[in-house]
């Protein structure tokens, strides 16, 4: 794409590194439901836990980066809940 900087060595566009760093720093803050039959359903990140985790990690996440974190979360939910 014109105007985009080259990808980093890890495959991320530089513009998305902050969002990925934020997501990975709180990737253990999931909410899930386990049904009596043992089926697990991931519902999303625990935002209170995420807020605390980001603060403890010393990360400041502006609204535009938070929106990217939520997009990563949505993709992760889709994959985590994939059946088959």
N, CA and C atoms as a LAMMPS dump frame, in Angstrom:
ITEM: TIMESTEP
0
ITEM: NUMBER OF ATOMS
252
ITEM: BOX BOUNDS ff ff ff
-5.0000000000000000e+02 5.0000000000000000e+02
-5.0000000000000000e+02 5.0000000000000000e+02
-5.0000000000000000e+02 5.0000000000000000e+02
ITEM: ATOMS id mol type element x y z
1 1 1 N 0.834 -1.181 0
2 1 2 C 0 0 0
3 1 3 C 0.877 1.242 0
4 2 1 N 0.541 2.199 -0.791
5 2 2 C 1.314 3.436 -0.781
6 2 3 C 1.217 4.136 0.567
7 3 1 N 2.323 4.688 1.002
8 3 2 C 2.359 5.448 2.238
9 3 3 C 2.544 4.618 3.496
10 4 1 N 2.51 3.294 3.363
11 4 2 C 2.693 2.439 4.54
12 4 3 C 4.164 2.136 4.705
13 5 1 N 4.596 2.078 5.927
14 5 2 C 5.967 1.687 6.201
15 5 3 C 6.091 0.171 6.107
16 6 1 N 7.295 -0.313 5.937
17 6 2 C 7.536 -1.742 5.814
18 6 3 C 7.156 -2.462 7.104
19 7 1 N 6.842 -3.736 6.949
20 7 2 C 6.53 -4.567 8.108
21 7 3 C 7.764 -4.745 8.974
22 8 1 N 7.524 -5.013 10.244
23 8 2 C 8.627 -5.316 11.148
24 8 3 C 9.045 -6.76 10.923
25 9 1 N 10.13 -7.174 11.53
26 9 2 C 10.611 -8.546 11.371
27 9 3 C 9.606 -9.583 11.852
28 10 1 N 8.718 -9.204 12.762
29 10 2 C 7.736 -10.158 13.277
30 10 3 C 6.441 -10.179 12.472
31 11 1 N 6.395 -9.463 11.359
32 11 2 C 5.23 -9.489 10.484
33 11 3 C 4.182 -8.439 10.77
34 12 1 N 4.392 -7.597 11.77
35 12 2 C 3.424 -6.555 12.087
36 12 3 C 3.774 -5.256 11.365
37 13 1 N 2.739 -4.536 10.966
38 13 2 C 2.979 -3.182 10.496
39 13 3 C 3.366 -2.353 11.717
40 14 1 N 4.321 -1.458 11.585
41 14 2 C 4.745 -0.632 12.734
42 14 3 C 3.589 0.104 13.409
43 15 1 N 2.576 0.488 12.632
44 15 2 C 1.433 1.207 13.204
45 15 3 C 0.617 0.353 14.173
46 16 1 N 0.801 -0.969 14.139
47 16 2 C -0.002 -1.866 14.969
48 16 3 C 0.777 -2.472 16.144
49 17 1 N 2.026 -2.124 16.257
50 17 2 C 2.86 -2.705 17.314
51 17 3 C 2.347 -2.329 18.701
52 18 1 N 1.948 -1.087 18.908
53 18 2 C 1.47 -0.665 20.231
54 18 3 C 0.216 -1.44 20.644
55 19 1 N -0.704 -1.638 19.707
56 19 2 C -1.93 -2.378 20.019
57 19 3 C -1.611 -3.836 20.342
58 20 1 N -0.72 -4.438 19.59
59 20 2 C -0.37 -5.832 19.856
60 20 3 C 0.356 -5.953 21.187
61 21 1 N 1.237 -5.021 21.477
62 21 2 C 1.948 -5.033 22.768
63 21 3 C 0.944 -4.919 23.916
64 22 1 N -0.03 -4.023 23.775
65 22 2 C -1.052 -3.86 24.808
66 22 3 C -1.866 -5.141 24.963
67 23 1 N -2.299 -5.719 23.842
68 23 2 C -3.091 -6.947 23.906
69 23 3 C -2.313 -8.077 24.571
70 24 1 N -1.085 -8.259 24.17
71 24 2 C -0.291 -9.355 24.728
72 24 3 C -0.002 -9.161 26.206
73 25 1 N 0.051 -7.909 26.663
74 25 2 C 0.335 -7.672 28.081
75 25 3 C -0.849 -8.03 28.972
76 26 1 N -2.039 -8.138 28.383
77 26 2 C -3.234 -8.475 29.175
78 26 3 C -3.96 -9.706 28.625
79 27 1 N -3.266 -10.501 27.838
80 27 2 C -3.895 -11.641 27.169
81 27 3 C -4.347 -12.734 28.126
82 28 1 N -4.082 -12.59 29.406
83 28 2 C -4.555 -13.567 30.386
84 28 3 C -5.811 -13.082 31.102
85 29 1 N -6.4 -12.006 30.638
86 29 2 C -7.563 -11.401 31.308
87 29 3 C -8.88 -11.756 30.617
88 30 1 N -9.047 -13.016 30.239
89 30 2 C -10.246 -13.437 29.518
90 30 3 C -11.392 -13.762 30.45
91 31 1 N -12.584 -13.476 29.977
92 31 2 C -13.812 -13.95 30.627
93 31 3 C -14.296 -15.131 29.794
94 32 1 N -14.748 -16.142 30.495
95 32 2 C -15.255 -17.316 29.799
96 32 3 C -16.401 -17.921 30.59
97 33 1 N -17.213 -18.668 29.874
98 33 2 C -18.315 -19.394 30.481
99 33 3 C -18.07 -20.864 30.177
100 34 1 N -18.189 -21.699 31.197
101 34 2 C -18.084 -23.137 30.994
102 34 3 C -19.45 -23.726 31.319
103 35 1 N -20.039 -24.392 30.329
104 35 2 C -21.359 -24.976 30.485
105 35 3 C -21.259 -26.339 31.174
106 36 1 N -22.37 -26.815 31.753
107 36 2 C -22.343 -28.099 32.46
108 36 3 C -21.815 -29.275 31.616
109 37 1 N -21.977 -29.184 30.297
110 37 2 C -21.482 -30.259 29.435
111 37 3 C -19.989 -30.121 29.128
112 38 1 N -19.345 -29.127 29.745
113 38 2 C -17.912 -28.941 29.564
114 38 3 C -17.521 -28.011 28.433
115 39 1 N -18.496 -27.568 27.644
116 39 2 C -18.194 -26.648 26.543
117 39 3 C -17.811 -25.295 27.111
118 40 1 N -16.713 -24.762 26.608
119 40 2 C -16.196 -23.467 27.055
120 40 3 C -16.516 -22.42 25.985
121 41 1 N -16.999 -21.263 26.434
122 41 2 C -17.289 -20.146 25.533
123 41 3 C -16.531 -18.922 26.029
124 42 1 N -15.667 -18.416 25.194
125 42 2 C -14.891 -17.216 25.53
126 42 3 C -15.742 -16.003 25.173
127 43 1 N -15.941 -15.096 26.137
128 43 2 C -16.838 -13.963 25.911
129 43 3 C -16.11 -12.646 25.67
130 44 1 N -14.85 -12.565 26.016
131 44 2 C -14.088 -11.342 25.797
132 44 3 C -13.147 -11.074 26.955
133 45 1 N -12.431 -10.002 26.837
134 45 2 C -11.511 -9.604 27.891
135 45 3 C -12.264 -8.99 29.058
136 46 1 N -11.755 -9.185 30.248
137 46 2 C -12.274 -8.546 31.452
138 46 3 C -11.676 -7.14 31.473
139 47 1 N -12.475 -6.15 31.105
140 47 2 C -11.942 -4.802 30.905
141 47 3 C -11.398 -4.177 32.182
142 48 1 N -11.956 -4.515 33.336
143 48 2 C -11.392 -4 34.592
144 48 3 C -10.001 -4.585 34.804
145 49 1 N -9.85 -5.886 34.543
146 49 2 C -8.546 -6.525 34.643
147 49 3 C -7.573 -5.977 33.613
148 50 1 N -8.08 -5.704 32.424
149 50 2 C -7.244 -5.125 31.373
150 50 3 C -6.741 -3.751 31.787
151 51 1 N -7.635 -2.939 32.318
152 51 2 C -7.236 -1.59 32.747
153 51 3 C -6.146 -1.665 33.814
154 52 1 N -6.32 -2.556 34.773
155 52 2 C -5.31 -2.712 35.828
156 52 3 C -4.008 -3.253 35.244
157 53 1 N -4.098 -4.236 34.367
158 53 2 C -2.9 -4.819 33.764
159 53 3 C -2.119 -3.814 32.942
160 54 1 N -2.821 -3.008 32.165
161 54 2 C -2.141 -1.981 31.365
162 54 3 C -1.449 -0.967 32.269
163 55 1 N -2.142 -0.556 33.336
164 55 2 C -1.553 0.413 34.263
165 55 3 C -0.305 -0.167 34.925
166 56 1 N -0.396 -1.414 35.371
167 56 2 C 0.752 -2.047 36.019
168 56 3 C 1.915 -2.254 35.054
169 57 1 N 1.597 -2.43 33.771
170 57 2 C 2.644 -2.591 32.765
171 57 3 C 3.207 -1.236 32.322
172 58 1 N 2.613 -0.151 32.821
173 58 2 C 3.075 1.187 32.448
174 58 3 C 2.709 1.573 31.031
175 59 1 N 1.631 0.966 30.503
176 59 2 C 1.214 1.254 29.134
177 59 3 C 0.038 2.217 29.123
178 60 1 N 0.178 3.261 28.342
179 60 2 C -0.9 4.206 28.132
180 60 3 C -1.518 3.881 26.772
181 61 1 N -2.823 3.638 26.754
182 61 2 C -3.482 3.221 25.525
183 61 3 C -4.513 4.279 25.137
184 62 1 N -4.204 5.086 24.125
185 62 2 C -5.164 6.093 23.666
186 62 3 C -6.351 5.411 22.965
187 63 1 N -7.472 6.115 22.8
188 63 2 C -8.677 5.509 22.221
189 63 3 C -8.458 4.809 20.877
190 64 1 N -7.647 5.365 20.017
191 64 2 C -7.45 4.732 18.704
192 64 3 C -6.698 3.397 18.828
193 65 1 N -5.79 3.312 19.785
194 65 2 C -5.087 2.049 20.035
195 65 3 C -6.019 1.067 20.718
196 66 1 N -6.865 1.553 21.626
197 66 2 C -7.827 0.676 22.293
198 66 3 C -8.762 0.044 21.261
199 67 1 N -9.162 0.805 20.255
200 67 2 C -10.021 0.245 19.205
201 67 3 C -9.3 -0.889 18.472
202 68 1 N -8.018 -0.742 18.239
203 68 2 C -7.246 -1.823 17.61
204 68 3 C -7.158 -3.039 18.535
205 69 1 N -6.984 -2.798 19.834
206 69 2 C -6.956 -3.907 20.802
207 69 3 C -8.292 -4.649 20.749
208 70 1 N -9.381 -3.932 20.663
209 70 2 C -10.706 -4.564 20.586
210 70 3 C -10.875 -5.349 19.294
211 71 1 N -10.27 -4.899 18.214
212 71 2 C -10.319 -5.667 16.962
213 71 3 C -9.526 -6.973 17.105
214 72 1 N -8.384 -6.902 17.759
215 72 2 C -7.599 -8.117 18.026
216 72 3 C -8.425 -9.055 18.906
217 73 1 N -9.063 -8.491 19.937
218 73 2 C -9.918 -9.285 20.819
219 73 3 C -11.023 -9.989 20.032
220 74 1 N -11.672 -9.285 19.128
221 74 2 C -12.767 -9.869 18.338
222 74 3 C -12.26 -11.047 17.503
223 75 1 N -11.099 -10.888 16.883
224 75 2 C -10.525 -11.983 16.115
225 75 3 C -10.159 -13.168 16.987
226 76 1 N -9.645 -12.872 18.179
227 76 2 C -9.279 -13.94 19.105
228 76 3 C -10.51 -14.688 19.592
229 77 1 N -11.582 -13.964 19.893
230 77 2 C -12.837 -14.606 20.322
231 77 3 C -13.333 -15.554 19.244
232 78 1 N -13.297 -15.09 18.012
233 78 2 C -13.756 -15.925 16.894
234 78 3 C -12.951 -17.224 16.82
235 79 1 N -11.652 -17.117 16.941
236 79 2 C -10.796 -18.309 16.869
237 79 3 C -10.966 -19.211 18.091
238 80 1 N -11.019 -18.604 19.272
239 80 2 C -11.149 -19.385 20.504
240 80 3 C -12.468 -20.169 20.534
241 81 1 N -13.508 -19.594 19.952
242 81 2 C -14.814 -20.244 19.981
243 81 3 C -15.105 -21.075 18.732
244 82 1 N -14.134 -21.204 17.863
245 82 2 C -14.319 -22.002 16.648
246 82 3 C -14.565 -23.454 17.05
247 83 1 N -15.569 -24.028 16.459
248 83 2 C -15.904 -25.433 16.739
249 83 3 C -15.54 -26.259 15.521
250 84 1 N -14.96 -27.406 15.768
251 84 2 C -14.681 -28.296 14.642
252 84 3 C -13.267 -28.523 14.496
